Amino acid sequence: MDYNKNNDKANKSVRIIELSAKDALDSLMSNDFYCTTELPEYFDFSGVLKYAADSIGNKSLDECTNGDCQPESLHGVNLEVITNKDGRYAVRPLALANPFLYYMLARDICNEDAWARIQECFKLYSHDHFTACAIPMVKIDDKPEPFKGATSILNWWNSMEQRSIELSLKYSYMFMTDITNCFGQINPESIGWALARKDTPHETAENTELASVIQRYLRAMQEGKNIGIPQGSSLFSLIAEIILGYTDMLLAQEIVTEQESGNLPKDLEYEILRYVDDYRIFCNNRDALDKISYILQHILERFNFRMNSSKTRTSSELIADSIKPDKAFYIFNTPIESKQTYKDEDGHERKERGYDFDGFQKHLLFIYDFSKRFPNSGQLVSQLEAFSKRVEDQLSTKTVVYEEETTDIETGIVTKEKKSKERKGHLWENISTMVAISVEIAANNLRAANNALKVASQLLADMRKEDAQKKKEIIELIYKKLIRIPNSAFLQVWVQNITHTTDDWSAGDIYDMPLCKVVAKQLVTLWNNSWLNPDIAIAFPQDSIVDREVLAKTGQVITFKAKRQYDEMEYGI
């Protein structure tokens, strides 16, 4: 497993562990690494992160505390958000880490000595038969991503999906599994095992202090709990990779032991791909593959990890099963998008999208049905984005060329003259119906909720001025439908993106989501900083998380921050 190999030079991105300590810290302290969850474009945590770094500097945690008050004894140190995944009972906890603790943890991981130790660990975790695909990626050019997480998604596509298909040339069988509630089940003590490389020929006691530092910060962020690590930041993903990389090391070591004892063939050919907690093991020997899967299971048990039985199986259909079921269904059954080839004015061959559906509502109903089959899937997100682009293209202003005939009264001669005019596009279908479909998708698919609500916002924007009252009523219905869903915090954030220009905040608390309250300039505490020395926290710029300039130019149509930045650079907007 080559943890330091860069397989994405074409996209000018590298794994964070390839960077210097300083550059790694700069990346972790960026807004996009701090919060990996998509939020409306007017949210930016750069200001609070910079304040934390500037006010704390090199001070230790103990130097920053307010007397005997310790963060692990307090509730609400992190902004914890329980989000609803399916509109019912399935939930996912996400965290916006306390900026001060986040900075101290990132700083202490990325000091020169600690970072060198972590890099050394990843080198030792390496094994020729393994590939770890989920170490956070950092773009090394200045061009924005076309959408949030594009670099990571492309990395998954190359390292997992495409590589899995390639391996079908060499192998006949593939074992697949993932870990149930991986982040929630991580034992912070295992960080010490991982950094010490416990029970391996490379075991060391030199990293004990670093492990203790990481464990202390994690306890401080989680009310002293000794189970699980937060989700929602690349920093926590890196910590998870330290632990999971160590399990890779143990698995490789145990396979060698079994080969030496004769329980596995000495010349066994196999390959293992892992993306976070998603495993794919390739082999031509079915019995050996089963043996390796049992070894993996036993190693994971040592870390309190459990294989997800519903996603665990062995397949001989490597190409079909290398592709996620949602994507495979789309490819093999209902290709609603087609590529039309044409030549541009320079004679170069280009492709443009076409659609098999003759109407927008039919297209959207297909997406709705797809969301029921494959909820919260990546392909659902892609389909909603494609539909959004189709709507955008339809509503754009186009130059219409037409012929105007004139007749000379005296001669009776008819002349034709080509003229042109600008005409804004329009959707000639029932908008309120399509909005209802989009909102239903949002209500039941947390991962795709922002994409579905973006579609709803585009549709609402096409309503005529004379339908202003109806539009207002529809927006109110959207609010009422989504606000009553339990654990709807992030849905509220996106609904507010649609309603913020018309919300009557004097009427009381419209939203209970703390981030929404900051947008509305209401009094709220995002992070409990009472453990901090008052001199440090006194000027904490909490309200800076909302960029008022961006908010002012943000209308009711949802625009994603990454997409706006990409377009501005790509097209000089």
C-alpha angles and dihedrals in degrees: 000000000000105000092176099049114111110217095172106065091132090063092043096236132127137190112267092239089064091064129088117260092257094049091046090053091048089053095047090049093055121105095244094051093044092053116027092174115099111247132173113288095253093067115094125162096189092103097055092043092052091047090052092050095045096045097046103033108159097344115130122237091256091053090055100049125106103243111295093341111121125193093229089064093057135081121229099024087137121038098247117195123189106205128197113236101188107017090258131052107331110098138178124203116223129181137207097202122228102267094224095050091040091055093047092049093047091045094051093046091048101047110120097256097043094045091051089052092050092048089050090053092053090050090053092046087061121110130172093237096049135075122188108200106179107067104129113271124221124202112230097195129070097240112113121237115260087234136002112284094012092135093052093045092050089049090054091047093052099037101039114018101033094037091050091054091048090052090059085079090064106028136050101198137046128191115205132191144136137203120262112239092345100180092042092053099046112123106217088213087069088068086069091049091049096048090044090048086225118207094012132105087253096058114147139175093205095093097053094105093049091051091050091051093052092045092050093053091048091052090047090056095046106047092264095303117157098204131077133001127243122269128217105063136081088228091065090044088056091051090050089051090055089058097040091045088056090052087053088054092051092047092052090047093050092049090054090049091052090049092051091049092050096247090114127033112266091223094047114150115210141140132204126203120190128185106185100301097345112105131193118181120189126200142144094218108076094195092050090048090054090049092052091049090053090050090051091050092053093048092050090050089060087062095046090254123142128200114240101245093201091059099038119101146117120247137192091190095083099166096046093043094044087070119071112255093242092053093044091052090051094048098043103036117025117020096181091170123062132182118239115201121218139155121246125221090275092054095252117142113245136176129220131186123262129178134224091210115083094205138046095229092053089050092050093046089055089053090049091053089047090053089057091051096042110021119192091005127152091236090056089058090049093050093050090050091050090050090048090053090049090053091046091052092048093050096044121109112257135189109245116203117204141162122246118201123211127185123209106230094212101042100025089225114153117216128189124212127187114230135171138208139179116254127182115224123241138196108237094198136088103289097187090055093052091046089055091053092048093049092049089055090050093049093056102035116057094179092056099032095105091049093049092047090048087059090048091051092051091051093049090051089061094060115114122254089246088060093058093118093049090049090053090050092050092051089051090051091050089052094048094047097050099035092062093056109106115250091010095152099130092040087058091054092057095041088054088054086063098040105035095097092057104029115125100218093179088070091074137260106350094171129028095196106111093223089055090052091056089053089052091048091242123150111265139140114227098182128025103235097166089115089065126092103262091232089063099046100036096097098032105153099218093155090059089079086083113067100214093195092056091043090053093057093041110100129185093288111090115236121182116231096229092049093050092049091047093049093047091055097037097047102022093243 
